[in-house]
Amino acid sequence: MSQLFQLAKTCSETGARVGTLITPHGSVSTPLFTPVGSQGTVKTLTPDELKSLGVGMVLANTYHLYLRPGVEVIRRLGGLHRFMSWDGPILTDSGGFQVFSLGHLRRIDDEGALFRSHIDGSERFLTPELTIEIQEELGADIIMVFDECPPYSDDFKAIRRAMERSHLWAERCRRRHRREGQALFGIIHGGTHAQLRRQSAEFLTSLDFPGYAIGGLSLGEPKELMHDMLDETVPFIPGDRPRYLMGVGSPEDIVECVARGIDMFDSALPTRLGRNGAFFSRNRRLNIGNTRFKEENGPVDPECDCYTCRNFSAAYLHHLFKCQELLAYRLATLHNLSFIVRLMERIRQSIIDGTFPSFRETFLRRYQPTDADVRAEQKQKWLESRPGKQPPD
């Protein structure tokens, strides 16, 4: 039985599960959404605000913290929890996705990845062992192996080679990891190729990690293909280990992926959308910049009880964004994270009550996903707007 994860109930009609993650900094219920705080902060919000929303765990990024302020600074100041004044569980990714999404990548081989810092241009070489050393020093509760995340557009041969290299690195990370009380997760790869997904899952589970992430999805492939890859992968993950789908945060994807047995999610999507004036609602994503909100006296989402919707009209939010006032980004972020946290609570309760299949059906019938072409266009605009094309947050 895993010391990290306790399974409480599984939906008999789907793979949806309720459980508990047990970490040195507290226990959190699953299915769980983890906001992204790459540089030691979830943008615009304080730790107390995150707690008031019901956030149980946050994610920080090894790549960003390694470059700035540096792991030695954080270690001398008492570790990452103390540095960012967050006393709950923290998950750190290895930085692999950021390294391989850079235009600054210089060379990759089986030893590691050579790249130039997007901050000062200095040359750095990340190895599996170094990423583990950094994450041990940071002191996160859950850490990730170093992996190569190839683009969705790569061909079968390139994706297989990246998977094999990720397997090699996973073994090296497993051997190097020594910090007690810290759980190291393996990352399953294989792109959108079913046989590679099964092969990766079988190999990594043979290494007996405390938990397993599924990487290399939500990179531009159709949603149905992502679901197919989960159906191919999840059955190979031991039932007593947490299953973590990396980089997924849209409401409809969360509901569908919970139905396929996923326990953990992370994404910068809710906070990034908020800073760009997009608000989640029970029906669809809303653009507060639309002229129809200019004189809307009611809240942006009448069914929401978050701080933003309780206290401010849609017209006021429209005004703040038009004026580019800083408060706009805070209020939108509060709303979007509250929406996702409440969604996770409703999902968990429906699994406990035995009503998850009807909850899923009702939610997906009512919720209108953003058009795929629109999502792709928005993501491209965001990528192009990043200062210096720095890595994703």
KOLTORKOL-809717 format. One record per residue (C-alpha): x, y, z. Coordinates in steps of 0.5 Angstrom, whole numbers, plus 500, padded with zeros to 3 digits. Each point is the difference from the previous one (the first is absolute). Last residue first. Example, Ala and Ser with C-alpha at 12.3 -4.5 7.8 and 13.67 -1.06 7.14 Angstrom:
<atoms>
<<527, 498, 514>> <<498, 493, 502>> 
</atoms>
This chain:
<atoms>
<<509, 560, 467>> <<503, 498, 493>> <<507, 501, 498>> <<502, 507, 498>> <<499, 503, 493>> <<504, 506, 502>> <<494, 503, 503>> <<494, 495, 498>> <<495, 503, 495>> <<502, 495, 495>> <<498, 494, 504>> <<494, 504, 503>> <<497, 501, 492>> <<502, 493, 499>> <<496, 498, 505>> <<494, 504, 499>> <<500, 498, 492>> <<500, 492, 502>> <<494, 501, 505>> <<496, 504, 495>> <<502, 494, 495>> <<497, 495, 505>> <<494, 504, 502>> <<499, 502, 507>> <<496, 494, 504>> <<493, 501, 501>> <<498, 497, 507>> <<493, 498, 500>> <<500, 493, 497>> <<507, 499, 503>> <<497, 502, 507>> <<494, 496, 500>> <<503, 494, 497>> <<506, 500, 505>> <<495, 501, 506>> <<496, 494, 498>> <<506, 496, 500>> <<503, 503, 506>> <<494, 498, 504>> <<502, 495, 505>> <<500, 504, 506>> <<508, 500, 501>> <<501, 501, 493>> <<495, 506, 500>> <<504, 503, 506>> <<506, 499, 496>> <<498, 504, 494>> <<496, 505, 504>> <<507, 502, 503>> <<504, 500, 494>> <<495, 505, 497>> <<500, 504, 506>> <<508, 500, 499>> <<499, 502, 493>> <<495, 505, 501>> <<504, 503, 506>> <<507, 500, 495>> <<496, 504, 495>> <<497, 505, 504>> <<506, 502, 504>> <<504, 500, 494>> <<495, 505, 497>> <<500, 505, 506>> <<508, 500, 501>> <<500, 501, 492>> <<495, 506, 500>> <<503, 503, 507>> <<507, 502, 496>> <<496, 505, 496>> <<500, 499, 492>> <<495, 506, 499>> <<496, 495, 495>> <<501, 494, 505>> <<498, 504, 506>> <<493, 503, 496>> <<498, 493, 498>> <<501, 498, 508>> <<496, 506, 502>> <<494, 498, 495>> <<501, 493, 502>> <<498, 502, 507>> <<504, 499, 506>> <<499, 498, 507>> <<497, 493, 500>> <<503, 498, 493>> <<507, 502, 502>> <<500, 497, 507>> <<497, 493, 497>> <<493, 498, 500>> <<499, 498, 493>> <<493, 499, 497>> <<499, 507, 498>> <<507, 500, 496>> <<502, 506, 497>> <<497, 503, 506>> <<494, 505, 499>> <<500, 507, 498>> <<501, 499, 492>> <<502, 507, 497>> <<506, 498, 496>> <<499, 493, 501>> <<497, 499, 493>> <<506, 504, 497>> <<504, 494, 500>> <<507, 501, 504>> <<497, 495, 506>> <<501, 494, 495>> <<496, 494, 503>> <<502, 493, 500>> <<494, 496, 500>> <<493, 497, 504>> <<502, 500, 507>> <<505, 506, 499>> <<507, 501, 499>> <<503, 507, 499>> <<504, 502, 495>> <<504, 507, 500>> <<507, 498, 499>> <<502, 500, 507>> <<495, 495, 501>> <<501, 496, 494>> <<508, 499, 503>> <<497, 499, 507>> <<495, 494, 498>> <<505, 497, 494>> <<506, 500, 505>> <<499, 492, 500>> <<500, 495, 505>> <<496, 493, 501>> <<500, 494, 505>> <<496, 494, 501>> <<498, 498, 493>> <<496, 494, 499>> <<497, 500, 493>> <<493, 504, 503>> <<505, 505, 503>> <<503, 501, 493>> <<493, 502, 497>> <<499, 505, 506>> <<506, 503, 500>> <<500, 501, 492>> <<493, 503, 501>> <<503, 505, 505>> <<506, 502, 496>> <<507, 499, 505>> <<504, 494, 497>> <<508, 501, 500>> <<502, 494, 503>> <<495, 494, 501>> <<502, 497, 507>> <<498, 493, 502>> <<501, 498, 508>> <<502, 493, 501>> <<496, 495, 503>> <<496, 498, 494>> <<507, 498, 497>> <<501, 504, 493>> <<499, 495, 494>> <<492, 501, 499>> <<502, 508, 500>> <<504, 500, 493>> <<495, 497, 495>> <<494, 504, 502>> <<504, 506, 501>> <<503, 500, 493>> <<493, 499, 498>> <<498, 507, 504>> <<505, 504, 497>> <<498, 497, 493>> <<493, 503, 501>> <<503, 506, 503>> <<503, 502, 493>> <<508, 500, 500>> <<503, 507, 502>> <<504, 499, 506>> <<495, 497, 505>> <<504, 494, 500>> <<508, 499, 501>> <<500, 498, 507>> <<496, 495, 505>> <<502, 500, 507>> <<501, 494, 504>> <<501, 499, 508>> <<504, 497, 505>> <<504, 497, 495>> <<501, 493, 499>> <<506, 499, 494>> <<495, 495, 497>> <<495, 505, 500>> <<504, 504, 495>> <<501, 495, 495>> <<493, 497, 499>> <<498, 508, 500>> <<505, 501, 494>> <<498, 494, 496>> <<493, 501, 501>> <<501, 508, 498>> <<504, 497, 494>> <<495, 495, 497>> <<495, 505, 501>> <<503, 506, 496>> <<498, 507, 501>> <<506, 502, 504>> <<504, 494, 503>> <<501, 503, 507>> <<499, 498, 507>> <<503, 504, 506>> <<503, 497, 506>> <<498, 503, 507>> <<505, 501, 505>> <<497, 501, 507>> <<504, 504, 506>> <<499, 497, 507>> <<507, 498, 500>> <<505, 504, 495>> <<504, 495, 496>> <<499, 500, 493>> <<506, 498, 495>> <<498, 493, 499>> <<493, 502, 498>> <<503, 506, 496>> <<504, 496, 496>> <<495, 495, 498>> <<495, 506, 498>> <<506, 502, 496>> <<500, 494, 496>> <<493, 499, 499>> <<500, 508, 498>> <<505, 498, 494>> <<495, 494, 498>> <<494, 505, 500>> <<504, 505, 496>> <<502, 495, 495>> <<493, 497, 499>> <<498, 507, 499>> <<505, 501, 495>> <<499, 494, 496>> <<492, 501, 500>> <<500, 507, 497>> <<501, 506, 504>> <<493, 505, 499>> <<498, 499, 507>> <<507, 503, 503>> <<505, 496, 504>> <<500, 500, 507>> <<506, 497, 503>> <<500, 498, 507>> <<504, 502, 507>> <<496, 496, 505>> <<495, 504, 504>> <<499, 502, 507>> <<495, 500, 506>> <<501, 503, 507>> <<504, 505, 497>> <<507, 501, 504>> <<503, 505, 496>> <<507, 497, 501>> <<497, 493, 498>> <<497, 503, 494>> <<507, 503, 498>> <<503, 493, 501>> <<495, 497, 496>> <<501, 505, 494>> <<507, 499, 501>> <<500, 492, 499>> <<496, 500, 494>> <<505, 505, 497>> <<499, 507, 498>> <<506, 504, 497>> <<500, 508, 500>> <<502, 505, 496>> <<499, 507, 502>> <<496, 504, 495>> <<497, 505, 506>> <<493, 498, 501>> <<498, 496, 495>> <<506, 495, 502>> <<504, 497, 495>> <<499, 492, 499>> <<503, 493, 500>> <<496, 495, 502>> <<502, 493, 503>> <<505, 494, 500>> <<495, 496, 495>> <<501, 506, 495>> <<497, 507, 499>> <<504, 506, 497>> <<499, 508, 500>> <<493, 501, 502>> <<498, 507, 500>> <<494, 500, 496>> <<497, 497, 506>> <<494, 495, 501>> <<505, 495, 501>> <<503, 503, 506>> <<493, 502, 503>> <<497, 493, 499>> <<506, 497, 504>> <<500, 505, 506>> <<500, 494, 505>> <<493, 502, 502>> <<499, 502, 507>> <<494, 498, 505>> <<499, 504, 506>> <<496, 498, 506>> <<497, 505, 505>> <<504, 505, 504>> <<501, 505, 495>> <<504, 506, 502>> <<504, 500, 493>> <<507, 500, 503>> <<497, 495, 506>> <<497, 495, 496>> <<506, 501, 495>> <<506, 498, 505>> <<502, 504, 506>> <<503, 506, 497>> <<507, 497, 499>> <<497, 495, 495>> <<496, 505, 496>> <<506, 504, 499>> <<504, 493, 498>> <<495, 498, 495>> <<500, 507, 496>> <<496, 506, 500>> <<499, 499, 494>> <<503, 495, 496>> <<499, 494, 504>> <<493, 503, 502>> <<498, 500, 493>> <<502, 493, 498>> <<497, 497, 506>> <<493, 503, 499>> <<495, 500, 506>> <<494, 497, 501>> <<495, 501, 505>> <<496, 496, 505>> <<493, 500, 504>> <<497, 506, 496>> <<493, 501, 504>> <<499, 507, 498>> <<502, 503, 507>> <<506, 496, 500>> <<502, 503, 493>> <<498, 507, 503>> <<505, 499, 506>> <<506, 498, 495>> <<499, 507, 497>> <<497, 500, 493>> <<502, 504, 493>> <<504, 495, 497>> <<501, 493, 504>> <<506, 501, 503>> <<507, 497, 501>> <<502, 501, 493>> <<496, 495, 496>> <<494, 500, 505>> <<495, 496, 496>> <<493, 498, 503>> <<500, 493, 502>> <<493, 497, 499>> <<498, 493, 504>> <<496, 494, 499>> <<502, 499, 505>> <<500, 503, 508>> <<506, 503, 503>> <<504, 498, 506>> <<505, 504, 503>> <<507, 503, 500>> <<504, 493, 500>> <<495, 497, 495>> <<494, 496, 500>> <<496, 500, 493>> <<493, 498, 502>> <<495, 496, 495>> <<494, 501, 496>> <<500, 496, 493>> <<496, 501, 493>> <<502, 494, 496>> <<492, 499, 497>> <<494, 496, 502>> <<502, 498, 507>> <<503, 506, 502>> <<506, 499, 505>> <<500, 502, 507>> <<505, 501, 506>> <<507, 499, 497>> <<506, 502, 504>> <<506, 503, 497>> <<507, 501, 503>> <<502, 494, 504>> <<498, 496, 494>> <<497, 493, 502>> 
</atoms>
